[in-house]
Amino acid sequence: MGLITAFLDALFDPSKDSRNRFKGAAGEAKSALGLGLFLPDEYIILNNITLPTDQGTTQIDHIVVSPHGIHVVEGKAVNGTIYGSADDLYWTVFLGGKKHQLHNPLIQNRGHIKALMTALALPESAFHSVVFFSSEKCRFKTRMPENVLTEGLIGFIKREQRVLFSDEEVTAIIKKINHTRLEKSAATDQAHIANVQHRFQAKHRSGDPCPVCAAGKLVPRTAKASGAQFLGCERFPRCRYRESL
């Protein structure tokens, strides 16, 4: 969502959701500014990209295309102390004596990369997943993978030196993304939010794509402790999505 749109929403609708959208948009804008200022010209930056998918849409904060591959950056503006692991469906955030859950951004980014793989007809090896927490009041209490950052985003991107694409291929990738992406507008943002809400609120059946990772299908499972049946992602334990039957 654009920073100005999110600000106006928060101004005229001062609900918690509106404030959170503004905070998220501000974090994305901060990341975009840093990428634009400090990356060399060979890195082409696209911000706030919404792509159509089989499940509706997916929204990507930043795509950085260069001869060294495609960095897909999921930006987060989260304050507090975070507990979680790479395979947890949710991470827990503690702030001011309260806690809330955050969808694992690594899993979110897997869905983004899958959408780009389909749109660009490129293998997963062409992509680099990065999660960047822009808030200075964020810290992790559990060990995170090296691509989950609170600083050093530019250095992390520039660290990849393998040459995967020619200059002509970089240009073709940029053109394909711009041709495939949906129009950048408030209407596109609102439609994406509605798609996400529907995806998580709808009841699913065995064989449906996982609404979290989008890489696996839902299969029936039985809880060992209670014997209760549920739908779970076939990629467990990499994806821990579950839904009661």
N, C-alpha and C positions, 0 to 999 in steps of 0.2 A: 504494500500500500504506500502511496506517495506521502511524503512528510506533511505537505500542506493539507491534503485531504484528511489525514489522520488528526492533525491539529484542530481543524474545524469541527470534526466529529467530537473530539474531546471537549471543545469549547461549548458547543451547543447541546451535547449529550454527555454530561459529566459522569457517566456510569463507569464502573470498574472496567468493563470490556473496552470502552472507548479510550480510557486512560492507558490501558495496556497496549492497544493498537498504536497509540501515539508514541509510547515509549519504545515499542518495537521498531516503528518507522524511523525514529530518531537514531536508534542504534544502527539500522541499516544505512542511513545517510552518512553517519560517522565512518562506517566501514568503507562505503563507496568513495568518500572524500579521500581517505587515506590511500586506497588503491590507486585512484587517479593521480594523486600528487607524487607518489613515490615509486611507482613501477615504471620501468623504461618503456619506450614507444613500441617495442615489439610485443608488448602485452596489451591486448584489446579487451576492454572491460564492458560488459553488458550488465545492467542493473534492473531488478524487479521484472523478471521474465516469467510470463504465464504461458504454459504450454498445454495443449489439449492432450488428454490421455484416454485410455479405455474406460477409466473410472470417473472421468469428468475433466478435471484440470489439476495441474501442479504448479506451484509458484516458487520460483528460485530467486534468492536474494541477489547473488552475484555470480556471473560466469566470466572467468578470465581465460581467454584463448591466446595461446602463444605457440611458437615452434616446439615448446617443451610439453605440450599437452593441454588439457582443458581442466582448469581448477574450478570446482563447483563449491561455492562458499555459502554456508548457512550461517547467517548472522543472528546473534542473540543479545538482547539488552536486559540482562537478568541480574538483580542484586541479591546477595545472600550467599549462604554456604550450601554447596551442592554435593549430594551423594549419589553415586550411580556407577554403572559399568557399561561397557560397549554394547552388551547384549540385553540390558534391562529395557523393558518397554517404556518405563517412566523413570525419570530422575527426581529425587526429592530435594526441594529447596527450602532451607530454614532461614527465616528473616524476622527479627523482632519478636522472637518467641512463638512465631507461627510457622506452619509449614504448608507447602502446596506441591503438587506434582507437575512435572514438565515432560512433555513427550520427548523421548530420546532423539535429539537432533541428528545423531549419526544415522539412525534408522530413517528419519525423514529424508536425509540427503541420499540415502540409497535409492529411494523412490525418485528423487530428482534426476539422479544419474541414469536410472533405468529409462526415464522418459527421454532424456537426451540421446541415449544409445539408440533408441527406436527412431527418433527424429533424424539423427545424423547417420544411422547405419554404421556406427563405429563400435569397436570392442570395448569392454570395460577397462582394459589396460590403457586406454587413451585418456582416462579421467583420473583426477586426484580430488578426493573428498576432503573438505576443510570445514571445521566448525569454529567460529570465532565469537567469543564473548567480549563485547566491547565495554561493559561496565567496569569501572575501577573498583567497585564494591562487590565483586564476585570472586569467590575462591572455591577450590575443590578440596574436599576432605578425603576423597578416594582417588586412587591413581587412574588417570585418564590416558587414552591412546595419544600418541604424539601429534595427531592431526586435530586435537581439541585444544584450542589456544585461548589465552587471555591477553597475549601480547605476541609480537614477533610475526604478525601475519605476512608482511612483505618479505621478510627473510625466508619464511617457510616456503612461499611460492617461488622465490628466486632460487631456492636450494635445488630444485629439480632442473638438471642440466641436460638430460637426454634429449636429443632432437627427434621428435616424432612426426612433425609436419613441416612441409616447405612453406614459404611465404604465400604461395598460390593456394595451398591447401588451407592455411589459416583464413585467407580471404573467403574461400568457398564455404568454410564452416560458419563464419560470421553471417554471410548472406543467407545460408540455410536456416540458421536460428532466427534471423529477422523475418524471414519469409514464413516460418512456422508459428512464431509467437503470436499470441492474441494482442489486440490493441491495448496499449497502456492507458487505462482509464479507470475512473471510479466504478463504472458499471462492470468492468472485468473483475475488479477486486471483489465487489459484492457477489458476483456470480460464483467466484472461486470459494468465498466463505460459505455460501449456500451449498456448494458441492461437497465441501469438507464436512459440514454438519450432517448432510444427508448420508454420506459414506459411513459415518460413525454411529448414527442413530438408526439406520436401517438394519433390519434383521437379515442375516446372511444364511446361505445354504452351503452344504458341503460342495467343494469344487469352486466356490467363488474366490476371486483374488483377495489376498489379505489386505484389509483397509489401511494397515500401518506400513508394512514394508513393500507391498505391491509386487514383491518378487516371488512369493510363494502362494500356494492355494490353501484354503481352509479345509481341514479334515476333522472328522469326529474323533474325540479322545475321551478317556475316562480318568477322572482324578483318582490317584492311588489311595488317598486318605479317606475320602467320603464315598467313592464310587459314583459320584455325579458325572453326568455326561456333558461335554461342552465342545464347541468348535475351537480349534487351535491352528496356528500356522504350521504348515509342514516343515518350515525352516527352523523350528524349535531345536536347540535353545538360542539360535541366533536371533530369532524373533519370538517374543513371548506373548503375542496377542492371543487373547482368549475371549470367547463369547458364550454365555449360557444358552443352552438349548431349551 
